[in-house]
Amino acid sequence: MDAALSRRRKQVPGNKITYLVDRNINYTNICTINCQFCSFYRPPGHSETYTQTFQEISTRISELEQIGGSRILMQGGVNPDLELNWYLDLIKSLRKNHPSIELDCFSPIEIEGIAEVCNLSTFEVLEKMKNVGLHGLPGGGAELLVDDIRLDISPKKGGSENWLRIMEEAQSLGLVTSATNVIGFGETNGDRISHMDKIRKLQDSTIKNGFLGFTSFISWPVQLENNVFGKRNKGNNRLELETGPKEYLRHVAISRLFFDNIDHIQASWPTMGLGIAQMAFFAGADDAGSTMMEENVVSASGTDKTQANEIELQRTILRAGFIPSKRDSEYNLIPVIVTPDNNISAIIPVQN
């Protein structure tokens, strides 16, 4: 971990740990992909399906604005009932009513689903969205960019080349993107390196072509509760999946050492807890992620760590010995008054 911390200080000098005030909005849970590790989705026709109205989404953004937020991260299922014009009208409406909020919306797999519905290429879909105000594309749906594993856990999601291609298209249009990685599917260390290598090679190509590329890399362990994948891996086999804090921190450190072309490594406190996030800062992470004003996908899988406000994130950073710094989705710093912590020596409890 010392080597990773040293590399972090070379790539991102100083003692700052950044964080973002935003809101996750999961606008629909209707999905046809049926990922085995997802507890959030409902198939079309299920009694528990929903799709939020424009007004419901706008109200959530207004609540974010009231606490000084700067971005929404909006993702949902692959909903075959929603046509491209619905998405374009939504983006235009949100851009008009919330001009200061960055709209980072729709994962590559959602873009692929929209393209199939409207019979356009994914590039054409992205271009139309960019033209009406889309700011960026979330990194969801990557999981592991190893096709044998993808075929096992998400057979309808498609190969790794699809995710990489759509991200490359988004980057060529100037959209802000991030790279993600879910571990704990029983993959080998070689599989994890293969995943990161594909991302690093795309980043090299994107930067060479004069584009921003991925702003950050975020990894987290798969959640085993309340889903088919968890039921399939009950009992002692869970230990073989290696999703605990030690393995997670090791992966954070390796990712910092591996990515010489992605500056920002994010700690995943929503899945690991604030205490492990503090340890991740010493394993090479330089970012605490977002406040997660709302989150429905990870929490549906059984974790109870998906809520923290801005003051809690500031205190987590302070107690680890770093300086909290508020940012936007492009890592531009935003002026902020850091709330003093009268119990600065206290350690955030480690959550198992």
HELIX and SHEET records of a PDB file:
HELIX    1   1 ASP A    2  GLN A   11  1                                  10    
HELIX    2   2 PHE A   54  GLN A   66  1                                  13    
HELIX    3   3 LEU A   84  ASN A   97  1                                  14    
HELIX    4   4 PRO A  108  CYS A  118  1                                  11    
HELIX    5   5 THR A  122  ASN A  131  1                                  10    
HELIX    6   6 ASP A  147  ILE A  153  1                                   7    
HELIX    7   7 SER A  160  SER A  172  1                                  13    
HELIX    8   8 ASN A  189  LYS A  208  1                                  20    
HELIX    9   9 VAL A  228  ARG A  232  1                                   5    
HELIX   10  10 ASN A  237  GLU A  240  1                                   4    
HELIX   11  11 PRO A  245  PHE A  258  1                                  14    
HELIX   12  12 TRP A  269  MET A  272  1                                   4    
HELIX   13  13 LEU A  274  PHE A  282  1                                   9    
HELIX   14  14 VAL A  297  ALA A  300  1                                   4    
HELIX   15  15 GLU A  310  ARG A  319  1                                  10    
SHEET    1   A 3 ASP A 287  SER A 290  0                                        
SHEET    2   A 3 LYS A  16  LEU A  20  1                                        
SHEET    3   A 3 ILE A 323  ARG A 327  1                                        
SHEET    1   B 3 ASP A  22  ILE A  25  0                                        
SHEET    2   B 3 ARG A  71  MET A  74  1                                        
SHEET    3   B 3 GLU A 102  CYS A 105  1                                        
SHEET    1   C 4 GLY A 136  LEU A 137  0                                        
SHEET    2   C 4 VAL A 176  ILE A 183  1                                        
SHEET    3   C 4 PHE A 214  PRO A 221  1                                        
SHEET    4   C 4 HIS A 264  GLN A 266  1                                        
END                                                                             
